[in-house]
């Protein structure tokens, strides 16, 4: 059996190297983060990566284009993770500043190049989204909810009063009917006696 040869592991990226890399990406952010799959766009992207590679090499760092692309993908994932942690911590402190920040200067730069990485996928059917929507409710909406509750309470009170009134009216109607039947009985009785 042949063993597949593993690729040589390259050295870790230093913070200085990452900072330079992000700085070289900055002027090309619209093109590199363009999601179109057109031939012309892909060709422009390849040319752009070659230019970044050459500039990176001029600064004394020799990394293949494939490693540059992989690093960019990893940096976006790391920035998203760190920024998400900070957002969660900020929500825990009542939208104040987070107690500790995971975000680095490089994460901020990555986020400025690829702001779409922080777009939240929100659905109105998520239970946590309903909580967020409650928090975002305006004072007007809160007053409308209170007003609707009062309307419902008032309607229930009127229904109860109407029900009580109908009970009283039914009792009176029943009494009137009994009185009528009693009078009718007395009339028939007196008529029979007179015959």
C-alpha positions as a Python dict, from the first residue, in 0.01 Angstrom:
ca = {
    (1, 'X'): (0, 0, 0),
    (2, 'X'): (117, 343, -88),
    (3, 'X'): (97, 608, 177),
    (4, 'X'): (-20, 948, 70),
    (5, 'X'): (243, 1204, 135),
    (6, 'X'): (130, 1480, 367),
    (7, 'X'): (194, 1834, 261),
    (8, 'X'): (467, 2013, 445),
    (9, 'X'): (331, 2216, 730),
    (10, 'X'): (414, 2581, 690),
    (11, 'X'): (506, 2800, 982),
    (12, 'X'): (236, 2973, 1185),
    (13, 'X'): (134, 3319, 1081),
    (14, 'X'): (265, 3594, 1308),
    (15, 'X'): (42, 3887, 1407),
    (16, 'X'): (266, 4115, 1199),
    (17, 'X'): (223, 3888, 897),
    (18, 'X'): (-156, 3877, 942),
    (19, 'X'): (-171, 4255, 975),
    (20, 'X'): (28, 4300, 654),
    (21, 'X'): (-191, 4044, 477),
    (22, 'X'): (-515, 4219, 576),
    (23, 'X'): (-365, 4555, 477),
    (24, 'X'): (-284, 4412, 132),
    (25, 'X'): (-640, 4277, 100),
    (26, 'X'): (-807, 4608, 190),
    (27, 'X'): (-789, 4776, -155),
    (28, 'X'): (-934, 4464, -320),
    (29, 'X'): (-1220, 4398, -76),
    (30, 'X'): (-1507, 4454, -322),
    (31, 'X'): (-1362, 4213, -575),
    (32, 'X'): (-1247, 3944, -330),
    (33, 'X'): (-1582, 3934, -149),
    (34, 'X'): (-1786, 3945, -471),
    (35, 'X'): (-2003, 3630, -474),
    (36, 'X'): (-2067, 3629, -849),
    (37, 'X'): (-1946, 3321, -1033),
    (38, 'X'): (-1893, 3485, -1370),
    (39, 'X'): (-1584, 3398, -1571),
    (40, 'X'): (-1473, 3760, -1588),
    (41, 'X'): (-1511, 3804, -1212),
    (42, 'X'): (-1323, 3483, -1138),
    (43, 'X'): (-1043, 3591, -1373),
    (44, 'X'): (-1020, 3928, -1199),
    (45, 'X'): (-1008, 3753, -861),
    (46, 'X'): (-722, 3528, -973),
    (47, 'X'): (-529, 3831, -1099),
    (48, 'X'): (-598, 4005, -770),
    (49, 'X'): (-468, 3709, -566),
    (50, 'X'): (-153, 3703, -783),
    (51, 'X'): (-98, 4073, -712),
    (52, 'X'): (-146, 4017, -336),
    (53, 'X'): (96, 3721, -354),
    (54, 'X'): (360, 3933, -528),
    (55, 'X'): (323, 4221, -281),
    (56, 'X'): (336, 3978, 10),
    (57, 'X'): (654, 3824, -134),
    (58, 'X'): (811, 4169, -174),
    (59, 'X'): (765, 4219, 201),
    (60, 'X'): (965, 3903, 267),
    (61, 'X'): (687, 3645, 321),
    (62, 'X'): (671, 3353, 82),
    (63, 'X'): (330, 3185, 102),
    (64, 'X'): (159, 3016, -198),
    (65, 'X'): (-167, 3164, -323),
    (66, 'X'): (-361, 2859, -198),
    (67, 'X'): (-228, 2924, 157),
    (68, 'X'): (-321, 3291, 127),
    (69, 'X'): (-678, 3198, 32),
    (70, 'X'): (-698, 2944, 316),
    (71, 'X'): (-567, 3200, 563),
    (72, 'X'): (-825, 3455, 447),
    (73, 'X'): (-1104, 3200, 497),
    (74, 'X'): (-972, 3113, 846),
    (75, 'X'): (-934, 3479, 942),
    (76, 'X'): (-1295, 3550, 845),
    (77, 'X'): (-1416, 3255, 1054),
    (78, 'X'): (-1206, 3365, 1353),
    (79, 'X'): (-1324, 3726, 1326),
    (80, 'X'): (-1687, 3614, 1310),
    (81, 'X'): (-1638, 3394, 1615),
    (82, 'X'): (-1467, 3668, 1819),
    (83, 'X'): (-1718, 3937, 1719),
    (84, 'X'): (-2007, 3703, 1802),
    (85, 'X'): (-1866, 3633, 2147),
    (86, 'X'): (-1833, 4007, 2206),
    (87, 'X'): (-2192, 4066, 2090),
    (88, 'X'): (-2320, 3796, 2327),
    (89, 'X'): (-2118, 3943, 2615),
    (90, 'X'): (-2250, 4290, 2531),
    (91, 'X'): (-2609, 4162, 2549),
    (92, 'X'): (-2535, 4007, 2889),
    (93, 'X'): (-2425, 4346, 3023),
    (94, 'X'): (-2733, 4528, 2897),
    (95, 'X'): (-2578, 4647, 2568),
    (96, 'X'): (-2287, 4805, 2752),
    (97, 'X'): (-1928, 4729, 2670),
    (98, 'X'): (-1834, 4363, 2708),
    (99, 'X'): (-1652, 4269, 3024),
    (100, 'X'): (-1368, 4115, 2824),
    (101, 'X'): (-1314, 4156, 2454),
    (102, 'X'): (-1216, 3870, 2226),
    (103, 'X'): (-1194, 4101, 1923),
    (104, 'X'): (-852, 4200, 1795),
    (105, 'X'): (-751, 4483, 1565),
    (106, 'X'): (-715, 4226, 1289),
    (107, 'X'): (-1071, 4102, 1351),
    (108, 'X'): (-1197, 4459, 1313),
    (109, 'X'): (-1006, 4498, 987),
    (110, 'X'): (-1138, 4164, 856),
    (111, 'X'): (-1489, 4273, 947),
    (112, 'X'): (-1444, 4600, 755),
    (113, 'X'): (-1332, 4407, 446),
    (114, 'X'): (-1605, 4141, 473),
    (115, 'X'): (-1892, 4298, 674),
    (116, 'X'): (-2134, 4032, 553),
    (117, 'X'): (-1974, 3776, 788),
    (118, 'X'): (-2162, 3938, 1078),
    (119, 'X'): (-2508, 3934, 923),
    (120, 'X'): (-2730, 3734, 1156),
    (121, 'X'): (-2958, 3474, 1010),
    (122, 'X'): (-3281, 3557, 1189),
    (123, 'X'): (-3617, 3391, 1152),
    (124, 'X'): (-3941, 3518, 1298),
    (125, 'X'): (-4001, 3160, 1412),
    (126, 'X'): (-3690, 3144, 1631),
    (127, 'X'): (-3778, 3154, 1998),
    (128, 'X'): (-3483, 3383, 2072),
    (129, 'X'): (-3593, 3618, 1795),
    (130, 'X'): (-3932, 3663, 1963),
    (131, 'X'): (-3746, 3773, 2275),
    (132, 'X'): (-3541, 4018, 2069),
    (133, 'X'): (-3857, 4153, 1911),
    (134, 'X'): (-4009, 4209, 2255),
    (135, 'X'): (-3704, 4407, 2357),
    (136, 'X'): (-3730, 4619, 2042),
    (137, 'X'): (-4099, 4695, 2095),
    (138, 'X'): (-4167, 5067, 2085),
    (139, 'X'): (-4351, 5258, 2355),
    (140, 'X'): (-4641, 5303, 2112),
    (141, 'X'): (-4668, 4926, 2061),
    (142, 'X'): (-4660, 4869, 2436),
    (143, 'X'): (-4941, 5124, 2484),
    (144, 'X'): (-5144, 4957, 2208),
    (145, 'X'): (-5110, 4621, 2383),
    (146, 'X'): (-5225, 4775, 2713),
    (147, 'X'): (-5519, 4940, 2536),
    (148, 'X'): (-5620, 4612, 2371),
    (149, 'X'): (-5605, 4435, 2709),
    (150, 'X'): (-5831, 4704, 2858),
    (151, 'X'): (-6074, 4665, 2567),
    (152, 'X'): (-6088, 4289, 2625),
    (153, 'X'): (-6144, 4337, 2999),
    (154, 'X'): (-6420, 4592, 2931),
    (155, 'X'): (-6586, 4363, 2677),
    (156, 'X'): (-6574, 4075, 2927),
    (157, 'X'): (-6729, 4300, 3194),
    (158, 'X'): (-7008, 4403, 2955),
    (159, 'X'): (-7070, 4040, 2864),
    (160, 'X'): (-7095, 3948, 3233),
    (161, 'X'): (-7335, 4238, 3298),
    (162, 'X'): (-7544, 4137, 2997),
    (163, 'X'): (-7552, 3780, 3124),
    (164, 'X'): (-7663, 3892, 3471),
    (165, 'X'): (-7927, 4116, 3314),
    (166, 'X'): (-8057, 3830, 3102),
    (167, 'X'): (-8082, 3612, 3415),
    (168, 'X'): (-8287, 3885, 3591),
    (169, 'X'): (-8503, 3934, 3280),
    (170, 'X'): (-8559, 3557, 3252),
    (171, 'X'): (-8665, 3542, 3618),
    (172, 'X'): (-8906, 3833, 3564),
    (173, 'X'): (-9040, 3676, 3246),
    (174, 'X'): (-9086, 3344, 3424),
    (175, 'X'): (-9266, 3520, 3712),
    (176, 'X'): (-9488, 3706, 3463),
    (177, 'X'): (-9565, 3379, 3287),
    (178, 'X'): (-9654, 3212, 3618),
    (179, 'X'): (-9874, 3508, 3711),
    (180, 'X'): (-10046, 3486, 3374),
    (181, 'X'): (-10100, 3111, 3409),
    (182, 'X'): (-10233, 3163, 3762),
    (183, 'X'): (-10476, 3430, 3639),
    (184, 'X'): (-10581, 3208, 3350),
    (185, 'X'): (-10640, 2921, 3590),
    (186, 'X'): (-10846, 3145, 3820),
    (187, 'X'): (-11047, 3271, 3523),
    (188, 'X'): (-11121, 2917, 3399),
    (189, 'X'): (-11209, 2807, 3754),
    (190, 'X'): (-11452, 3096, 3799),
    (191, 'X'): (-11608, 3027, 3462),
    (192, 'X'): (-11664, 2661, 3551),
    (193, 'X'): (-11817, 2756, 3884),
    (194, 'X'): (-12054, 3000, 3714),
    (195, 'X'): (-12192, 2738, 3485),
}
